[in-house]
Amino acid sequence: MTPRETQLPDRKRARQRERALGAELEQVTARLDTTERQLRLLQNTIRAVAREADVSVDGPCGHCGRSHLLITDGMLHCPSCGYRRTL
């Protein structure tokens, strides 16, 4: 076998791997686009619900980081960990 003949299977595998990675990248990009679209919808919905309920949404909870803080009646409240403090 010549050196060129031994390289052919490696090149073929490399092209197949490139195609597979390209397809995987397309799938991940599509999932990311869908997730970003769903996140925007949820953010808009939460803003509307908070407005209707006379609640403000603040930044992430500094104690647990699992939820945003809610502001009602002069109190900050984390719905996830229960942290509370007055403003």
MOPAC internal coordinates of N, CA, C and O (Angstrom, degrees):
PM7 1SCF
backbone

  N    0.0000 0     0.00 0     0.00 0    0    0    0
  C    1.4415 1     0.00 0     0.00 0    1    0    0
  C    1.5246 1   109.48 1     0.00 0    2    1    0
  O    1.2310 1   120.93 1   -42.53 1    3    2    1
  N    1.3101 1   115.82 1   137.47 1    3    2    1
  C    1.4613 1   119.35 1   178.10 1    5    3    2
  C    1.5351 1   108.59 1   -82.62 1    6    5    3
  O    1.2310 1   120.30 1   -19.40 1    7    6    5
  N    1.3285 1   117.03 1   160.60 1    7    6    5
  C    1.4750 1   119.52 1   178.26 1    9    7    6
  C    1.5276 1   111.96 1   -57.36 1   10    9    7
  O    1.2310 1   120.05 1   144.70 1   11   10    9
  N    1.3201 1   117.51 1   -35.30 1   11   10    9
  C    1.4653 1   121.42 1  -179.92 1   13   11   10
  C    1.5333 1   110.46 1   -64.82 1   14   13   11
  O    1.2310 1   120.59 1   139.52 1   15   14   13
  N    1.3145 1   116.47 1   -40.48 1   15   14   13
  C    1.4731 1   120.54 1  -179.58 1   17   15   14
  C    1.5217 1   111.42 1   -66.15 1   18   17   15
  O    1.2310 1   119.85 1   147.07 1   19   18   17
  N    1.3115 1   117.90 1   -32.93 1   19   18   17
  C    1.4673 1   119.78 1   179.88 1   21   19   18
  C    1.5239 1   111.36 1   -75.68 1   22   21   19
  O    1.2310 1   119.89 1   158.48 1   23   22   21
  N    1.3380 1   117.81 1   -21.52 1   23   22   21
  C    1.4625 1   121.30 1   179.63 1   25   23   22
  C    1.5298 1   112.06 1   -81.81 1   26   25   23
  O    1.2310 1   119.31 1   157.10 1   27   26   25
  N    1.2998 1   118.92 1   -22.90 1   27   26   25
  C    1.4641 1   121.38 1  -176.17 1   29   27   26
  C    1.5249 1   113.16 1   -57.88 1   30   29   27
  O    1.2310 1   118.53 1   132.10 1   31   30   29
  N    1.3175 1   120.40 1   -47.90 1   31   30   29
  C    1.4691 1   118.89 1   178.71 1   33   31   30
  C    1.5302 1   112.00 1   -61.14 1   34   33   31
  O    1.2310 1   119.86 1   143.20 1   35   34   33
  N    1.3337 1   117.88 1   -36.80 1   35   34   33
  C    1.4600 1   120.82 1   178.57 1   37   35   34
  C    1.5211 1   110.95 1   -64.39 1   38   37   35
  O    1.2310 1   120.03 1   137.75 1   39   38   37
  N    1.3182 1   117.54 1   -42.25 1   39   38   37
  C    1.4621 1   121.35 1   178.51 1   41   39   38
  C    1.5241 1   110.85 1   -64.74 1   42   41   39
  O    1.2310 1   120.88 1   139.04 1   43   42   41
  N    1.3166 1   115.93 1   -40.96 1   43   42   41
  C    1.4590 1   120.50 1   179.74 1   45   43   42
  C    1.5319 1   109.95 1   -63.50 1   46   45   43
  O    1.2310 1   120.61 1   135.76 1   47   46   45
  N    1.3264 1   116.43 1   -44.24 1   47   46   45
  C    1.4776 1   120.24 1   177.80 1   49   47   46
  C    1.5232 1   110.79 1   -63.11 1   50   49   47
  O    1.2310 1   120.34 1   140.86 1   51   50   49
  N    1.3128 1   116.96 1   -39.14 1   51   50   49
  C    1.4657 1   121.04 1  -179.89 1   53   51   50
  C    1.5296 1   110.05 1   -64.39 1   54   53   51
  O    1.2310 1   119.94 1   138.23 1   55   54   53
  N    1.3363 1   117.73 1   -41.77 1   55   54   53
  C    1.4740 1   121.04 1   178.36 1   57   55   54
  C    1.5209 1   110.65 1   -65.65 1   58   57   55
  O    1.2310 1   120.54 1   138.57 1   59   58   57
  N    1.3265 1   116.58 1   -41.43 1   59   58   57
  C    1.4635 1   120.10 1   178.20 1   61   59   58
  C    1.5285 1   110.27 1   -62.87 1   62   61   59
  O    1.2310 1   120.87 1   137.92 1   63   62   61
  N    1.3020 1   115.94 1   -42.08 1   63   62   61
  C    1.4781 1   120.62 1   178.73 1   65   63   62
  C    1.5270 1   110.42 1   -63.55 1   66   65   63
  O    1.2310 1   120.12 1   137.91 1   67   66   65
  N    1.3268 1   117.38 1   -42.09 1   67   66   65
  C    1.4696 1   121.58 1   177.48 1   69   67   66
  C    1.5256 1   110.72 1   -60.18 1   70   69   67
  O    1.2310 1   120.57 1   135.16 1   71   70   69
  N    1.3376 1   116.52 1   -44.84 1   71   70   69
  C    1.4678 1   120.26 1   179.04 1   73   71   70
  C    1.5256 1   111.03 1   -62.76 1   74   73   71
  O    1.2310 1   121.05 1   137.35 1   75   74   73
  N    1.3292 1   115.60 1   -42.65 1   75   74   73
  C    1.4642 1   119.96 1  -179.98 1   77   75   74
  C    1.5305 1   110.54 1   -64.20 1   78   77   75
  O    1.2310 1   120.30 1   137.29 1   79   78   77
  N    1.3316 1   117.03 1   -42.71 1   79   78   77
  C    1.4662 1   120.25 1   178.43 1   81   79   78
  C    1.5251 1   111.35 1   -65.85 1   82   81   79
  O    1.2310 1   120.42 1   141.99 1   83   82   81
  N    1.3171 1   116.80 1   -38.01 1   83   82   81
  C    1.4671 1   120.74 1   177.21 1   85   83   82
  C    1.5211 1   111.20 1   -62.21 1   86   85   83
  O    1.2310 1   120.42 1   136.08 1   87   86   85
  N    1.3211 1   116.80 1   -43.92 1   87   86   85
  C    1.4653 1   121.29 1   178.93 1   89   87   86
  C    1.5305 1   110.31 1   -64.98 1   90   89   87
  O    1.2310 1   120.70 1   138.41 1   91   90   89
  N    1.3250 1   116.26 1   -41.59 1   91   90   89
  C    1.4664 1   120.29 1   178.99 1   93   91   90
  C    1.5330 1   110.71 1   -64.10 1   94   93   91
  O    1.2310 1   120.29 1   139.35 1   95   94   93
  N    1.3151 1   117.05 1   -40.65 1   95   94   93
  C    1.4541 1   121.56 1   177.77 1   97   95   94
  C    1.5284 1   111.03 1   -62.18 1   98   97   95
  O    1.2310 1   120.11 1   138.75 1   99   98   97
  N    1.3201 1   117.39 1   -41.25 1   99   98   97
  C    1.4673 1   121.18 1   177.38 1  101   99   98
  C    1.5255 1   110.77 1   -61.78 1  102  101   99
  O    1.2310 1   120.22 1   138.12 1  103  102  101
  N    1.3359 1   117.18 1   -41.88 1  103  102  101
  C    1.4645 1   120.77 1   179.48 1  105  103  102
  C    1.5270 1   111.33 1   -65.17 1  106  105  103
  O    1.2310 1   120.61 1   136.19 1  107  106  105
  N    1.3203 1   116.43 1   -43.81 1  107  106  105
  C    1.4619 1   120.42 1  -179.63 1  109  107  106
  C    1.5334 1   109.69 1   -65.43 1  110  109  107
  O    1.2310 1   119.97 1   139.60 1  111  110  109
  N    1.3185 1   117.67 1   -40.40 1  111  110  109
  C    1.4531 1   121.39 1   178.30 1  113  111  110
  C    1.5303 1   110.87 1   -63.02 1  114  113  111
  O    1.2310 1   120.11 1   137.60 1  115  114  113
  N    1.3064 1   117.39 1   -42.40 1  115  114  113
  C    1.4680 1   121.05 1   177.99 1  117  115  114
  C    1.5251 1   110.71 1   -63.25 1  118  117  115
  O    1.2310 1   120.20 1   137.53 1  119  118  117
  N    1.3350 1   117.23 1   -42.47 1  119  118  117
  C    1.4705 1   120.62 1   178.27 1  121  119  118
  C    1.5202 1   110.89 1   -64.53 1  122  121  119
  O    1.2310 1   120.08 1   140.08 1  123  122  121
  N    1.3285 1   117.45 1   -39.92 1  123  122  121
  C    1.4603 1   121.36 1   178.41 1  125  123  122
  C    1.5211 1   110.43 1   -63.73 1  126  125  123
  O    1.2310 1   119.98 1   135.36 1  127  126  125
  N    1.3260 1   117.65 1   -44.64 1  127  126  125
  C    1.4659 1   121.41 1   177.95 1  129  127  126
  C    1.5291 1   110.79 1   -59.08 1  130  129  127
  O    1.2310 1   120.28 1   136.11 1  131  130  129
  N    1.3183 1   117.07 1   -43.89 1  131  130  129
  C    1.4649 1   121.71 1   178.71 1  133  131  130
  C    1.5216 1   110.68 1   -63.25 1  134  133  131
  O    1.2310 1   120.30 1   135.54 1  135  134  133
  N    1.3181 1   117.02 1   -44.46 1  135  134  133
  C    1.4625 1   121.79 1  -179.58 1  137  135  134
  C    1.5259 1   111.03 1   -63.64 1  138  137  135
  O    1.2310 1   120.20 1   137.75 1  139  138  137
  N    1.3197 1   117.21 1   -42.25 1  139  138  137
  C    1.4699 1   120.72 1   178.44 1  141  139  138
  C    1.5233 1   110.85 1   -64.08 1  142  141  139
  O    1.2310 1   119.95 1   140.24 1  143  142  141
  N    1.3159 1   117.70 1   -39.76 1  143  142  141
  C    1.4617 1   122.03 1   178.20 1  145  143  142
  C    1.5335 1   110.30 1   -63.91 1  146  145  143
  O    1.2310 1   120.57 1   135.61 1  147  146  145
  N    1.3310 1   116.51 1   -44.39 1  147  146  145
  C    1.4663 1   120.86 1   178.56 1  149  147  146
  C    1.5306 1   111.02 1   -64.50 1  150  149  147
  O    1.2310 1   120.00 1   141.27 1  151  150  149
  N    1.3158 1   117.61 1   -38.73 1  151  150  149
  C    1.4585 1   121.66 1   178.43 1  153  151  150
  C    1.5237 1   111.02 1   -62.63 1  154  153  151
  O    1.2310 1   120.06 1   136.30 1  155  154  153
  N    1.3339 1   117.50 1   -43.70 1  155  154  153
  C    1.4674 1   120.61 1   177.59 1  157  155  154
  C    1.5219 1   111.15 1   -60.90 1  158  157  155
  O    1.2310 1   120.39 1   138.16 1  159  158  157
  N    1.3349 1   116.85 1   -41.84 1  159  158  157
  C    1.4606 1   120.64 1   177.96 1  161  159  158
  C    1.5235 1   111.15 1   -61.57 1  162  161  159
  O    1.2310 1   120.60 1   134.33 1  163  162  161
  N    1.3150 1   116.47 1   -45.67 1  163  162  161
  C    1.4657 1   120.61 1   179.38 1  165  163  162
  C    1.5259 1   111.72 1   -63.82 1  166  165  163
  O    1.2310 1   119.97 1   138.49 1  167  166  165
  N    1.3233 1   117.67 1   -41.51 1  167  166  165
  C    1.4602 1   120.59 1   179.03 1  169  167  166
  C    1.5318 1   110.38 1   -61.55 1  170  169  167
  O    1.2310 1   120.44 1   135.22 1  171  170  169
  N    1.3147 1   116.77 1   -44.78 1  171  170  169
  C    1.4657 1   120.19 1   178.69 1  173  171  170
  C    1.5263 1   110.99 1   -62.74 1  174  173  171
  O    1.2310 1   120.49 1   139.32 1  175  174  173
  N    1.3157 1   116.68 1   -40.68 1  175  174  173
  C    1.4667 1   121.11 1  -179.97 1  177  175  174
  C    1.5220 1   110.51 1   -65.72 1  178  177  175
  O    1.2310 1   120.12 1   135.60 1  179  178  177
  N    1.3207 1   117.38 1   -44.40 1  179  178  177
  C    1.4701 1   120.76 1  -179.92 1  181  179  178
  C    1.5250 1   110.51 1   -63.10 1  182  181  179
  O    1.2310 1   120.02 1   138.49 1  183  182  181
  N    1.3207 1   117.56 1   -41.51 1  183  182  181
  C    1.4728 1   120.26 1   177.71 1  185  183  182
  C    1.5266 1   110.56 1   -59.86 1  186  185  183
  O    1.2310 1   120.50 1   135.71 1  187  186  185
  N    1.3230 1   116.65 1   -44.29 1  187  186  185
  C    1.4611 1   120.84 1  -179.14 1  189  187  186
  C    1.5245 1   111.38 1   -65.83 1  190  189  187
  O    1.2310 1   119.99 1   136.19 1  191  190  189
  N    1.3226 1   117.62 1   -43.81 1  191  190  189
  C    1.4673 1   121.26 1   179.32 1  193  191  190
  C    1.5285 1   109.89 1   -64.10 1  194  193  191
  O    1.2310 1   120.00 1   137.18 1  195  194  193
  N    1.3293 1   117.60 1   -42.82 1  195  194  193
  C    1.4621 1   121.17 1   179.16 1  197  195  194
  C    1.5263 1   110.41 1   -62.33 1  198  197  195
  O    1.2310 1   119.97 1   138.05 1  199  198  197
  N    1.3146 1   117.66 1   -41.95 1  199  198  197
  C    1.4684 1   121.77 1   178.65 1  201  199  198
  C    1.5277 1   110.51 1   -61.18 1  202  201  199
  O    1.2310 1   120.82 1   134.83 1  203  202  201
  N    1.3394 1   116.03 1   -45.17 1  203  202  201
  C    1.4651 1   121.25 1   179.57 1  205  203  202
  C    1.5313 1   111.49 1   -63.95 1  206  205  203
  O    1.2310 1   120.22 1   145.04 1  207  206  205
  N    1.3346 1   117.19 1   -34.96 1  207  206  205
  C    1.4615 1   121.68 1  -176.69 1  209  207  206
  C    1.5286 1   112.15 1   -91.12 1  210  209  207
  O    1.2310 1   120.23 1  -177.33 1  211  210  209
  N    1.3373 1   117.16 1     2.67 1  211  210  209
  C    1.4613 1   122.67 1  -178.09 1  213  211  210
  C    1.5361 1   111.07 1    57.81 1  214  213  211
  O    1.2310 1   121.37 1  -134.19 1  215  214  213
  N    1.3231 1   114.99 1    45.81 1  215  214  213
  C    1.4599 1   123.06 1   178.88 1  217  215  214
  C    1.5235 1   107.31 1  -122.70 1  218  217  215
  O    1.2310 1   120.73 1   -37.20 1  219  218  217
  N    1.3313 1   116.22 1   142.80 1  219  218  217
  C    1.4647 1   120.53 1   173.83 1  221  219  218
  C    1.5173 1   108.47 1  -104.88 1  222  221  219
  O    1.2310 1   120.98 1   -31.94 1  223  222  221
  N    1.3063 1   115.73 1   148.06 1  223  222  221
  C    1.4636 1   121.52 1   177.89 1  225  223  222
  C    1.5228 1   107.40 1  -107.50 1  226  225  223
  O    1.2310 1   120.76 1   -56.51 1  227  226  225
  N    1.3347 1   116.16 1   123.49 1  227  226  225
  C    1.4577 1   122.04 1  -178.66 1  229  227  226
  C    1.5303 1   109.15 1  -102.15 1  230  229  227
  O    1.2310 1   120.44 1    14.76 1  231  230  229
  N    1.3014 1   116.76 1  -165.24 1  231  230  229
  C    1.4604 1   122.31 1  -178.99 1  233  231  230
  C    1.5241 1   112.48 1   -73.85 1  234  233  231
  O    1.2310 1   120.86 1     2.02 1  235  234  233
  N    1.3197 1   115.95 1  -177.98 1  235  234  233
  C    1.4718 1   120.88 1  -179.48 1  237  235  234
  C    1.5273 1   111.97 1   -62.26 1  238  237  235
  O    1.2310 1   120.73 1   -31.09 1  239  238  237
  N    1.3051 1   116.21 1   148.91 1  239  238  237
  C    1.4594 1   122.39 1   177.11 1  241  239  238
  C    1.5248 1   108.95 1   -65.23 1  242  241  239
  O    1.2310 1   120.68 1   -52.24 1  243  242  241
  N    1.3193 1   116.31 1   127.76 1  243  242  241
  C    1.4591 1   121.29 1   178.99 1  245  243  242
  C    1.5180 1   112.99 1   -76.17 1  246  245  243
  O    1.2310 1   120.21 1   168.15 1  247  246  245
  N    1.3266 1   117.21 1   -11.85 1  247  246  245
  C    1.4606 1   120.28 1  -179.09 1  249  247  246
  C    1.5273 1   111.83 1   -89.92 1  250  249  247
  O    1.2310 1   120.66 1   131.83 1  251  250  249
  N    1.3233 1   116.34 1   -48.17 1  251  250  249
  C    1.4740 1   117.94 1  -175.87 1  253  251  250
  C    1.5323 1   112.78 1  -113.02 1  254  253  251
  O    1.2310 1   120.06 1   153.39 1  255  254  253
  N    1.3410 1   117.49 1   -26.61 1  255  254  253
  C    1.4603 1   120.75 1  -179.69 1  257  255  254
  C    1.5177 1   114.61 1    69.31 1  258  257  255
  O    1.2310 1   119.94 1  -168.83 1  259  258  257
  N    1.3381 1   117.72 1    11.17 1  259  258  257
  C    1.4652 1   120.62 1  -177.24 1  261  259  258
  C    1.5137 1   113.58 1   -98.05 1  262  261  259
  O    1.2310 1   120.33 1   173.37 1  263  262  261
  N    1.3334 1   116.97 1    -6.63 1  263  262  261
  C    1.4515 1   119.99 1  -176.81 1  265  263  262
  C    1.5204 1   109.38 1  -154.44 1  266  265  263
  O    1.2310 1   120.94 1   -17.37 1  267  266  265
  N    1.3105 1   115.80 1   162.63 1  267  266  265
  C    1.4617 1   120.64 1   170.67 1  269  267  266
  C    1.5220 1   107.93 1   -84.14 1  270  269  267
  O    1.2310 1   121.43 1   -27.45 1  271  270  269
  N    1.3223 1   114.87 1   152.55 1  271  270  269
  C    1.4541 1   119.84 1   177.31 1  273  271  270
  C    1.5210 1   109.85 1   -79.71 1  274  273  271
  O    1.2310 1   120.78 1   -34.25 1  275  274  273
  N    1.3272 1   116.12 1   145.75 1  275  274  273
  C    1.4559 1   122.47 1   175.97 1  277  275  274
  C    1.5178 1   108.16 1  -107.15 1  278  277  275
  O    1.2310 1   120.42 1   -36.76 1  279  278  277
  N    1.3200 1   116.80 1   143.24 1  279  278  277
  C    1.4604 1   121.31 1   178.39 1  281  279  278
  C    1.5205 1   107.93 1  -116.68 1  282  281  279
  O    1.2310 1   121.12 1   -61.13 1  283  282  281
  N    1.3191 1   115.47 1   118.87 1  283  282  281
  C    1.4677 1   121.96 1   175.72 1  285  283  282
  C    1.5180 1   108.51 1  -142.09 1  286  285  283
  O    1.2310 1   120.83 1   -42.29 1  287  286  285
  N    1.3089 1   116.03 1   137.71 1  287  286  285
  C    1.4696 1   122.27 1   175.46 1  289  287  286
  C    1.5207 1   112.98 1    47.51 1  290  289  287
  O    1.2310 1   120.17 1  -136.77 1  291  290  289
  N    1.3275 1   117.28 1    43.23 1  291  290  289
  C    1.4565 1   121.29 1   176.83 1  293  291  290
  C    1.5211 1   114.93 1    74.31 1  294  293  291
  O    1.2310 1   120.03 1  -165.57 1  295  294  293
  N    1.3115 1   117.55 1    14.43 1  295  294  293
  C    1.4730 1   121.93 1  -179.87 1  297  295  294
  C    1.5243 1   110.36 1  -121.21 1  298  297  295
  O    1.2310 1   121.49 1   -40.39 1  299  298  297
  N    1.3246 1   114.76 1   139.61 1  299  298  297
  C    1.4662 1   121.02 1   169.04 1  301  299  298
  C    1.5188 1   106.41 1   -92.45 1  302  301  299
  O    1.2310 1   120.51 1   -43.03 1  303  302  301
  N    1.3205 1   116.63 1   136.97 1  303  302  301
  C    1.4650 1   120.10 1  -177.56 1  305  303  302
  C    1.5272 1   109.31 1  -143.34 1  306  305  303
  O    1.2310 1   120.57 1   -45.99 1  307  306  305
  N    1.3213 1   116.52 1   134.01 1  307  306  305
  C    1.4669 1   121.26 1   174.13 1  309  307  306
  C    1.5282 1   107.86 1   -99.82 1  310  309  307
  O    1.2310 1   120.04 1   -62.44 1  311  310  309
  N    1.3271 1   117.52 1   117.56 1  311  310  309
  C    1.4514 1   119.24 1   179.79 1  313  311  310
  C    1.5298 1   113.27 1   -71.03 1  314  313  311
  O    1.2310 1   120.06 1   167.41 1  315  314  313
  N    1.3027 1   117.49 1   -12.59 1  315  314  313
  C    1.4468 1   120.59 1  -177.45 1  317  315  314
  C    1.5377 1   112.17 1   -88.65 1  318  317  315
  O    1.2310 1   120.28 1   128.98 1  319  318  317
  N    1.3225 1   117.07 1   -51.02 1  319  318  317
  C    1.4713 1   119.89 1  -175.61 1  321  319  318
  C    1.5246 1   112.99 1  -106.91 1  322  321  319
  O    1.2310 1   120.30 1   170.77 1  323  322  321
  N    1.3376 1   117.03 1    -9.23 1  323  322  321
  C    1.4549 1   120.22 1   177.77 1  325  323  322
  C    1.5338 1   114.11 1    86.14 1  326  325  323
  O    1.2310 1   119.57 1  -177.10 1  327  326  325
  N    1.3144 1   118.42 1     2.90 1  327  326  325
  C    1.4639 1   121.28 1   178.06 1  329  327  326
  C    1.5197 1   109.06 1   -56.76 1  330  329  327
  O    1.2310 1   121.01 1   -42.25 1  331  330  329
  N    1.3493 1   115.67 1   137.75 1  331  330  329
  C    1.4674 1   122.01 1   177.86 1  333  331  330
  C    1.5169 1   110.04 1  -139.81 1  334  333  331
  O    1.2310 1   121.57 1   -32.52 1  335  334  333
  N    1.3222 1   114.61 1   147.48 1  335  334  333
  C    1.4730 1   119.84 1   169.74 1  337  335  334
  C    1.5122 1   108.44 1  -161.39 1  338  337  335
  O    1.2310 1   120.98 1   -25.79 1  339  338  337
  N    1.3205 1   115.73 1   154.21 1  339  338  337
  C    1.4544 1   120.46 1   178.46 1  341  339  338
  C    1.5188 1   109.98 1   -80.94 1  342  341  339
  O    1.2310 1   120.97 1   -23.59 1  343  342  341
  N    1.2939 1   115.76 1   156.41 1  343  342  341
  C    1.4700 1   120.28 1   177.80 1  345  343  342
  C    1.4961 1   111.72 1   -84.03 1  346  345  343
  O    1.2310 1   120.10 1   180.00 1  347  346  345

